[in-house]
Amino acid sequence: MNNQITPADLRERQAWTLEQKIDHSVGVIEAFCTYCKEQGRTPFVSFCKTFSDNDY
């Protein structure tokens, strides 16, 4: 499996819509969780938002 991203791939992905980026991210997370479960491991995925003075 080739995990390298080429400059052309990067340019293509940068042009994706937000919906496409979200769909891709969800797919990658699901694939990671599936891989972990197949290896007998329990994945932990956490999402958080940090706040700064600029957010108010």
C-alpha positions in Angstrom: 0.0 0.0 0.0 1.4 3.4 -1.0 0.7 6.0 1.7 2.6 8.7 -0.2 0.6 11.7 -1.4 1.9 13.4 -4.6 1.8 17.1 -5.2 -0.9 16.5 -7.8 -2.9 14.5 -5.3 -2.6 17.3 -2.8 -3.8 19.9 -5.3 -6.8 17.8 -6.2 -7.7 17.3 -2.5 -7.3 21.0 -1.8 -10.0 21.6 -4.5 -12.5 19.3 -2.8 -15.7 20.7 -1.3 -16.1 20.7 2.4 -18.6 17.8 2.0 -16.0 15.8 0.1 -13.3 16.5 2.8 -15.7 15.4 5.5 -16.7 12.2 3.6 -13.0 11.4 3.1 -12.2 12.0 6.8 -15.0 9.8 8.0 -13.9 7.0 5.6 -10.3 7.2 6.9 -11.5 7.1 10.6 -13.8 4.1 9.8 -10.9 2.3 8.1 -8.6 3.0 11.0 -11.2 1.7 13.5 -11.8 -1.4 11.4 -8.0 -2.1 11.2 -7.7 -1.7 15.0 -10.5 -4.1 15.7 -9.0 -6.6 13.3 -5.8 -6.4 15.3 -7.7 -7.0 18.6 -7.3 -3.4 19.7 -9.9 -0.9 20.8 -9.4 2.5 19.0 -10.1 5.7 20.9 -11.0 8.7 18.8 -11.6 12.0 20.4 -12.6 15.3 19.0 -12.4 18.6 20.8 -12.6 22.3 20.2 -10.1 24.6 21.8 -11.2 28.1 22.6 -9.1 31.2 22.5 -9.8 34.9 23.1 -10.3 35.2 19.3 -13.3 33.0 19.4 -15.4 35.5 21.3 
